[in-house]
Amino acid sequence: MTGDGDVKATDTLFRILDRLREADGAGVTALADDLGLAKSTVHSHLSTLKAHRYVVQEDGVYYVGNRFLELSEYARTRRKEYQLAAEQVSQLCAETGERAQFITEEHGKGIYLYCEGGERAVHTESGVGREVFLHSTAAGKAILAALPEARVDEIIDRWGLPARTDETVGDADALRAELDEIAERGYAFNRGENIQSLNAVGVAITRPDGSVSGSFSVSAPAHRLDGDRLESEVPKLLLGIANELELKIAYS
C-alpha cells in the first residue's frame, strides 16, 4: 500500500522536473531555494533521476534528459489517429503557408501534439507538448463545443477562465453561448484571445462513438487571417481536413 510519504515524494519529484524545465537547468542549491526544499532532499531525487537516466548533469547543473523523448513519443503516437493527424497538419501548413497544429484534451487542458509552420508562419509558444487553456484558443473551443455540457462544467470549475489577453472570454455564460454557436456551424474562431493580434480557426475531430479525439487549427497574424479568409476560406479547408481524418479513424 502506498503511504502519504510515498505520494509526497512523488509530488516532489515532479516539482523538481518541472522546475528544471522552466529554469532550463539548475543546481541543487538553486532548486532547493526555488522549491523551499532541503538540499539533501533535492540531491536525493536528482541522484535517483540521474541513475535512471532521466536527468543529466553538466558542470554541476542538472537538465531534463533525452530519455524522456521515448516516453513523449509513445504518448504522442499511442493512438493511431494521433499518427494520422500529423499528415493533416503538414497538409494544412502547406496549403495555407501559416502555422498549423493539432491538439488533444487531457485533464481539462489542451496539449499540442503536432505543430508545423509554413513559409509565412509566425513563431509562437505553441510547441509540441505545451499546455494551453481550452477557452482561449480556437482549437480548444472547438473541443469544448464537442464535449458534453457536464464535462465543460468540470473543466471550467477546475481551471476557471483566466484571461490571456483583453479579448479572452471570461464569463462562463458567454462562453457557453459561444460554444453553442460553434457546435452549430462546426468551427471556432480565436480573435486575439490567446495571443494579441493573432487569429485562428479550429475544428474538432470526433471518433465514431462521438467522443472527441482532438482538433486542428490554423493561426496567423490578424491582418492576414481576417475577413473572408478567416470566416470562409480557412474554415472550409479545415472542415475538409477534419472530415478526411474522421473517415480514416472510422475505417483504419
N, C-alpha and C positions, 0 to 999 in steps of 0.2 A: 504493500500500500504506500502511495506517495504521501509524504508528510508536508506540513507547511514549509519546513525548511528547504525541502527539495524544490517546491514551487517558487519560493523566494529566490533561490539560487538560479533557477532557470530564467526568472524575470531579470535578474541582474545580468546574466549572460547576454540576453538580447539587448538590454540597455547599453552595454559596453559595445556590442557590434553596431548598434545604431549610431552611437557617438563616434565610433571610428570612421564610419562612412561620412557623417556630417562634417567632421573635422578634417577629413582627408588624411587620416593618420594622426596618432598621438602617442605620447609616452605614458608610463604608469602614473607618474605624479599628476600630469595634466588630466588624465582620465579620472583619477581619484578625486581631484579638486572639482572637476566639472559635475561629477555624478554624486558627490557627497559620500564617497565610499572610502574604506580603509585601503591603503596602498597594498597591503598584504592580500586583501580580497581581490582587487583588480589583477594583481600579479598572478594569483592562483588561477583565475579564469582565463587570462591570456595564455598562461602556460598550457592549460588544457586545450584551448583552441589551436595553439601552435602545434601541439603534439598530434592533433588530428588534422593538421594542415589547412585549417580554415582561416588562419591569420599568418602573416609573415612579419618578420622583424628586420628592419634595416636601420643600422646605426642607432639603435635604442628606440626607434619609433615603430609602432605596430600599425599594420594596414590590413584591411579585409583581403583575404587571399582569393586566388583564382579558382580554388576548388569549389567555391560557391557557384561558378558558372555551370557546373554539371547539374546542380540542383535547380538552378533557374531555368536552364534549357529544358529540363524534364517538365517543370511546371508549365512552361510556355507551350509545350508540344504534347502534353499528356492526352489531350483530346484531338482527334483527327480534324475536327472543324477549325481548331486554332491553327493547325498547319495549313489548311486550305485558305485561311484568311490572309496569310502572308502574300499569296499570289494576287489577291484582290487589292491589297494595299499598294503593291507595285504598279498595278494597272491604273489605280486612281491617281497615283503620283505622276505616271507618265502622261495620262490624258489631261490632267489639269495643270501640271507644272508647279503645283503647290505642295504643301505638306499634307500627307495623308496618314491616318492612324487607325488602329483597331484596338478597342479596349474591352475589358470584361469587368463584371462587378464581383467583388469579393468583400465580405464583411461591411457592406454598405458604402464602399468607395469604388472608384474606377481604377483599374490597373492597366497601364499601357503595355500591350503585348507586342505590337509591331508599329513602328514609325518609319516613315521614309519621306525625304524631302526632294522635291522636284527642282528644276533649274532656277525657279524664281522663289523658292521656299524661304521663309524667314525662320531662323533658328529660334526655338522656344524651349521651355523647360520640360516639354512633353517627351522625355526619353523613355526607352523601354524599362519597365519595372517601376516607374514613378506612379505614385498615387495621386488621385485628384478627387475633389468633391463632385458628386454627380450633378448637383443642381446648377453648377456654374458653367457647364460645358455642353455643347450640342450633342456630343456622343453620350454624355451622362444623362441628359434629359430625355434622349431617345430611349435609353434603357429604362429610366423611371416610368416613362409613359407606357412601357410594355409590361411592367411588373404589376402584380395585384395591389390594390389600394392598401391592404393591410401591411404589405412589405414596404411600401413607400412610407407609411406612417412610422414603421420601425426605424427606417433609415433616418428620417427627419428627427425622431426622438433621440436617436443615438448621436448624430453628428451636428444637428442643428442646420442652419442655413447661413454659414459665415460668408461675409462679403469679401469677394476677391477684388472687385472694382466697384465704382459707384453705380454700375449698371446691373450688378448681381441681384437677382430676385431674393428678397429676404423675408417675404411674407408667405407662410405656408398655404394660405387660401389662394393667393395669387399664383403660386407655383402649381397647385393642383388644377387650377383653371387652365393654365398653360399646358399642362400635361394632357388634359382632355383634348385640346386643340391639336397637339402633336399626334395623339393616338388616331384622331380622325383623318388628318392629312398624310400621316406616315413618315414625317421627318421633322427634325428640331432645328431651331436656329440658336446661335450664340452671337449676340451683337456686342462685343466688347465686354462680356460678363466675366470672363476668366482672366484675360489679358487686355489691357486698354488698347483700343483701336485694332483689335484682331477679331475678325468674324469667322464663323464656322457653320457648317451644316452637318447634321448627324442622322444616321438611320440605324435602327436596331435590327438585330438578327435573331430570329426565333427558331427553335427546334420544332420538329413535327408534333411534339406533345404540348407545345405552347410556351414552354419555358424559354428564358432569354439566354442566348449564347453570348452576346456582346453587341458592339455597334461599331460601324465605320464612321469616320468623319473626315472632312477636308477643311483646312483652315488657311486663312490668308489675310493680309492687311485689309482693313476695311475699304480702302479706296480701290482695291482690286476685286474684292468679293462683296459686291453690292448690287442693288438693282436687280435686273433680270438674271444676272449670273448667280446671285445669292438665292433668289426666290424661285428660280425655274431651272436654269441650266445645270447647276451642280446637284440640286435635289434629284432631278431626273436621272443623272448619271449614277448617283448613289443608290437610288431605288433599283436600278438595273443590276448594279453590282451585288446588292443585298439579295435580290431575287436569285441570282446565279448561285451564291453561296448557300442559300437555304435549300435550293434544289440539290446541290452537291451533298449537303448534310443529310437530306432525306434519302438519297439514293446511293450514297457511297457505301 
